[in-house]
Amino acid sequence: MRIGLYPGTFDPITLGHIDIIRRAATLVDRLVIGVAINRDKGPLFSLEERVAMIEAEVARLKIPGAGEITVHPFENLLIDCAGDVGAQVIVRGLRAVADFEYEFQMVGMNRALDSSIETVFLMADTGHQAIASKLVKEIARLGGNVSTFVTPDVNTALRAKYD
């Protein structure tokens, strides 16, 4: 069984994340969405809220040929999380060249820690390349409309945080 791990903080989950989930789910038998606790980033949403949002969004997806999709919170090293869930592949989304430079370093470190786990990059769909959770939160905080970047339920959750 091929297991892929798609890690991130997902604070909040965006349409760009959902695009990567849709595409990655067809490449593996099981896709584990690893939700990083990452206290250093000071997430807007609690871990429980982020996991619930992702589970709700994944439950709505109808993906022909997709394997099972599960959600797994983690606070350890990414490579250790991959081992915990039995992943052979780490899936990462790329939006721009700046993403690649950071991800390139991460791949090197992860390969040094466990060379049996591959990293696969999926380029963001052109319609989602500008979407970043950090920017979505900033726009929502300042009263802007983020409905083109997130699902209606996530938009409602953002509004509830900032209203």
RABELGI-V230092 format. One record per residue. N is the residue number from 1. PSI is psi in whole degrees, 0 to 359 (NA if undefined). OMEGA is omega as a letter, one per 20 degrees, with the letter a starting at -180 (999 if undefined). NEAR is the number of other ideal C-beta (glycine too) atoms within 8 Angstrom. Layout:
# RABELGI-V230092
N | PSI | OMEGA | NEAR
N | PSI | OMEGA | NEAR
This chain:
# RABELGI-V230092
1 | 128 | r | 4
2 | 122 | a | 10
3 | 129 | r | 14
4 | 147 | r | 16
5 | 122 | r | 15
6 | 99 | a | 15
7 | 156 | r | 12
8 | 173 | r | 9
9 | 332 | r | 10
10 | 55 | a | 12
11 | 77 | i | 10
12 | 175 | r | 15
13 | 136 | a | 13
14 | 174 | r | 14
15 | 332 | r | 11
16 | 316 | r | 15
17 | 316 | a | 12
18 | 323 | r | 12
19 | 314 | r | 12
20 | 319 | r | 13
21 | 312 | r | 14
22 | 312 | a | 11
23 | 319 | a | 9
24 | 326 | a | 14
25 | 337 | r | 13
26 | 351 | a | 10
27 | 344 | a | 10
28 | 165 | r | 11
29 | 328 | r | 7
30 | 131 | r | 12
31 | 121 | r | 17
32 | 123 | r | 14
33 | 109 | a | 15
34 | 116 | a | 14
35 | 109 | a | 16
36 | 134 | r | 11
37 | 312 | r | 8
38 | 70 | a | 8
39 | 336 | a | 5
40 | 332 | a | 4
41 | 349 | a | 7
42 | 63 | a | 5
43 | 148 | r | 10
44 | 317 | a | 7
45 | 143 | r | 10
46 | 164 | r | 6
47 | 316 | a | 9
48 | 319 | r | 6
49 | 317 | a | 9
50 | 317 | r | 16
51 | 315 | a | 11
52 | 318 | r | 8
53 | 315 | a | 15
54 | 315 | r | 13
55 | 318 | r | 9
56 | 317 | a | 9
57 | 318 | r | 13
58 | 322 | a | 11
59 | 332 | a | 6
60 | 343 | a | 6
61 | 134 | r | 12
62 | 103 | a | 4
63 | 107 | r | 8
64 | 131 | r | 5
65 | 7 | a | 4
66 | 148 | r | 10
67 | 188 | r | 10
68 | 144 | r | 6
69 | 126 | r | 13
70 | 164 | r | 8
71 | 134 | a | 11
72 | 109 | r | 11
73 | 147 | r | 10
74 | 154 | r | 12
75 | 2 | a | 6
76 | 186 | r | 6
77 | 144 | r | 6
78 | 315 | a | 13
79 | 326 | r | 10
80 | 322 | r | 8
81 | 317 | r | 15
82 | 317 | r | 12
83 | 320 | a | 10
84 | 322 | a | 9
85 | 0 | r | 11
86 | 24 | a | 6
87 | 138 | r | 13
88 | 345 | a | 9
89 | 135 | r | 14
90 | 128 | a | 15
91 | 129 | r | 14
92 | 140 | r | 12
93 | 141 | r | 14
94 | 135 | r | 11
95 | 322 | a | 11
96 | 175 | r | 7
97 | 323 | r | 5
98 | 322 | r | 6
99 | 318 | a | 10
100 | 318 | a | 10
101 | 314 | r | 8
102 | 312 | a | 8
103 | 324 | r | 12
104 | 316 | r | 8
105 | 318 | a | 8
106 | 319 | r | 11
107 | 316 | r | 9
108 | 315 | r | 8
109 | 316 | a | 8
110 | 321 | r | 13
111 | 326 | r | 10
112 | 328 | a | 6
113 | 324 | r | 7
114 | 100 | a | 9
115 | 355 | a | 5
116 | 348 | a | 4
117 | 121 | a | 14
118 | 155 | r | 6
119 | 133 | r | 13
120 | 132 | r | 11
121 | 134 | r | 9
122 | 125 | r | 11
123 | 137 | r | 6
124 | 143 | r | 13
125 | 146 | a | 8
126 | 329 | r | 5
127 | 349 | a | 4
128 | 4 | a | 12
129 | 333 | a | 10
130 | 351 | a | 6
131 | 125 | r | 13
132 | 135 | a | 9
133 | 320 | a | 13
134 | 316 | r | 6
135 | 323 | r | 9
136 | 316 | r | 15
137 | 319 | a | 12
138 | 315 | r | 8
139 | 314 | a | 11
140 | 319 | a | 13
141 | 325 | a | 7
142 | 10 | r | 6
143 | 10 | r | 5
144 | 167 | a | 6
145 | 118 | r | 5
146 | 13 | a | 11
147 | 342 | r | 7
148 | 357 | a | 5
149 | 341 | a | 10
150 | 167 | r | 12
151 | 164 | r | 9
152 | 320 | a | 6
153 | 321 | r | 9
154 | 322 | r | 13
155 | 316 | r | 11
156 | 318 | r | 8
157 | 321 | r | 12
158 | 314 | r | 14
159 | 319 | a | 9
160 | 328 | r | 7
161 | 327 | a | 9
162 | 350 | a | 8
163 | NA | 999 | 4
